Amino acid sequence: MKESSRKIKVIMVGGIPVDFQSVKGGVEAVILNLLAGFSNIDDVEVTHVAFDKDCKQGRIVNFSKNVKVHFVPYQSRFPLLDYLINQKILRKIIRDAQPDIIHIQESEPHLLRFLNYPKKNIVVTQHGIMEEELKYAKGVKDKLKFLFKTFIEQFIFPRFKNVIFISNYNQRLFHSKLSHFKIIYNPVNSIYFSERPGIARKQNSIIYVGVINRRKNIKIILEAFHQLNQVGITYHLHVVGGYKEQAFESEVLKWVSQYNLMQQITFHGWLKPIEILKVYDQCDFFVLPSRQETLPMSIAEAMALGKTVIASDVGAVSEMFQHKVTGFLFKRDDLHELVEVLKGRSVTADLSRNEEIRNVAKEKFEPNEVARQTVNFYRTVIDHT
């Protein structure tokens, strides 16, 4: 790698689809938002390498004047074999780019691609906690996948000493000695920071955004609505997202019918960000009752829009907002606490808090700010070498 200069050259690695508009969240969205932030920094030049199972032919896309994306198709349907086969392509990209920094997103299992590379100029962003994800894996295939990722997390990840943790929660879970790390929160799409027109909202409207599965625990919202109906408090829930299991979709629809909530819930399916904004315009609250999370991007997006968040106190959620000031926390799986929060917020949303919530989001999740912090961390890595 070349010596540090005024303009930093970076290679970043992590999966994103060829169709940027098809991203539904997770690390893919984080990468795109960070690339957008890099696009506004003149003294960084980024080559992103995306190994893509769905890409049939390699291609290069100019994301912006200083950011380009190499799409590299998998050479084998078995990831471990692909890591070996695609090493030649990876080495050529690195040789041509002459980077000062290699930044690995999606650390499990991309770290395997870089086991034999010098570690001093490699930065790793540590996202999800695989050991926690494993607890909610369903089926033999999923369990084996997360067992493998947990192995990498526990035994391979500690070899990489320059680490960006996305929360204090992430950092506390790793006890290995790291020579150099920084807490930098994930960026959200800048569209969520845009000013929205003043729209008359429906009283007691709540939005949920994300995949619909057992870990996200949507059932507890339905149970809360059922209890609130009994005391004359009515909410409407807008669900933006989709299912991964058809069997679970049937369960959810059965609960909706059982609790007689058909008129109180609108299922929108997956929407593009511009479409999600229109649903947000109807709502004052965002809800996420998950049993396990790390740093949910959906909460950060809601905060960027100034929405009051009601969420289970799991993972790093308590780092994202201040309880009873810019949002509300309740214990995981605690139906009584959730009902009490919704009772207390059932009259009118405290709209005076909206700007305060947005300011917190700008400080923590705005993509240009996150990109700036990331580049500053690159510089400290280079200075240490």
HURAMO-V418053 format. One record per backbone hydrogen bond with DSSP energy under -1.0 kcal/mol. NH is the residue of the N-H (numbers start at 1). CO is the residue of the C=O. If there is no record, write none. Layout:
nh: {NH;NH}
co: {CO;CO}
This chain:
nh: {8;10;11;12;13;14;20;22;23;30;31;32;33;34;35;36;37;38;39;40;41;45;46;47;48;49;50;52;59;61;63;64;68;69;70;71;72;74;82;83;85;86;90;91;92;93;94;95;96;97;98;100;101;102;103;104;105;110;111;112;113;114;117;122;123;124;125;126;133;134;136;137;143;144;145;146;147;148;149;150;151;152;153;154;155;156;157;159;160;163;164;165;166;171;172;173;174;180;182;184;188;192;193;194;202;205;206;207;208;210;212;220;222;223;224;225;226;227;228;229;230;231;232;233;236;237;238;239;240;249;250;251;252;253;254;255;256;257;258;259;260;261;264;266;268;275;276;277;279;280;281;282;283;284;285;286;287;288;291;300;301;302;303;304;305;306;307;308;310;311;312;313;314;316;317;319;320;324;325;326;328;330;334;335;338;339;340;341;342;343;344;345;346;351;353;354;357;358;359;360;361;362;363;364;365;370;371;372;373;374;375;376;377;378;379;380;381;382;383;384}
co: {43;45;101;47;103;49;18;19;20;26;27;28;29;30;31;32;33;34;35;37;38;8;66;10;68;12;70;72;71;69;67;67;46;61;48;59;50;52;78;79;81;82;86;87;88;89;90;91;92;93;94;9;9;121;11;123;13;106;107;109;110;111;114;119;102;162;104;164;129;130;133;134;139;140;141;142;143;144;145;146;147;148;149;150;151;152;152;156;157;180;124;182;126;167;168;169;171;161;163;165;365;189;190;191;282;202;236;285;238;240;242;217;218;219;220;221;222;223;224;225;226;228;229;228;204;264;206;266;208;245;246;247;248;249;250;251;252;253;254;255;257;256;261;237;239;272;272;273;275;276;277;279;280;205;205;308;207;310;215;296;297;298;299;300;301;303;302;284;286;328;288;330;312;294;314;316;317;327;322;322;309;311;331;333;334;335;336;337;338;339;340;341;343;349;350;351;353;354;355;356;357;358;359;360;361;366;367;368;369;370;371;372;373;374;375;376;377;378;379;380}
